[in-house]
Amino acid sequence: MRSYRKEEIPVADSRKYLEPTPVVLVSSRYKSETNIMSMGWYTIMEFVPSLVGCMITGANHSYELIRKSKECVINIPTANMLETIVGIGNTTGGKLDKFRKFGLTPEAGKTVSAPIVRECYAHFECHLYDAQMLDTYNFFIFEIRRALVSVYPKYPKTVHYRGDGEFMIAGKNTSIPEKWRPQGK
Ligand SMILES: Cc1cc2nc3c(=O)[nH]c(=O)nc-3n(C[C@H](O)[C@H](O)[C@H](O)COP(=O)(O)O)c2cc1C
């Protein structure tokens, strides 16, 4: 797997990476235990503060690690990591060290104790912002406090989950600046 040269960006720009909702790897740590899970169910909620809402079922081992530590890292893997994404989503932590099993490298974050997954091309360090929907929907609302992304390529190919084991690989980027009117201005 390749490694990326990365730079920090304003956290408000995190949405440019997350809005097309690629499947992400959520890494967590509570006390001495680290873990990783795959996640497709999340949404951007606000630009400033940079908020993202994530549905993580209570049956996942990651749920308790994240609930207790109140933090995690959202990492974006690339399309060539599809088998790793599925493998991580098909196994549960606790007794298994998924970093070791899937040949991934835990790297220290700056604002969280949870490790970032080095082989991914973008990392968003998340702090629990609102737990009001946790009991009813297993829905965490996180604030991203640090965003670290690949310098080049800016947007490598990503994997998007369609359900039932089917995935879409992201295509090329396009833009139409002459038609672009954010917030109707
Ligand atoms: C592509 C993909 C997307 C997934 N999306 C989610 C999700 O959004 N929320 C969730 O709770 N589980 C999701 N899962 C399932 C977890 O990744 C899976 O239950 C995993 O084993 C949890 O690991 P853990 O028990 O070590 O935390 C997804 C799995 C895959 C393969």
The ligand as an ORCA input file, in Angstrom:
! r2SCAN-3c Opt
* xyz 0 1
  C     -18.874     -1.246      3.950
  C     -19.301     -1.351      5.363
  C     -19.988     -0.300      5.961
  C     -20.391     -0.372      7.293
  N     -21.061      0.676      7.850
  C     -21.403      0.631      9.171
  C     -22.012      1.761      9.797
  O     -22.198      2.810      9.198
  N     -22.369      1.650     11.108
  C     -22.143      0.499     11.830
  O     -22.486      0.454     13.019
  N     -21.549     -0.588     11.264
  C     -21.158     -0.529      9.956
  N     -20.533     -1.594      9.371
  C     -20.312     -2.814     10.179
  C     -19.080     -2.741     11.083
  O     -17.958     -2.281     10.393
  C     -18.839     -4.151     11.610
  O     -19.942     -4.525     12.447
  C     -17.531     -4.322     12.335
  O     -17.328     -5.700     12.556
  C     -17.478     -3.608     13.676
  O     -16.231     -3.864     14.250
  P     -16.001     -3.835     15.820
  O     -16.972     -4.816     16.444
  O     -14.580     -4.247     15.993
  O     -16.268     -2.429     16.264
  C     -20.110     -1.539      8.040
  C     -19.426     -2.606      7.445
  C     -19.022     -2.518      6.121
  C     -18.256     -3.646      5.504
*
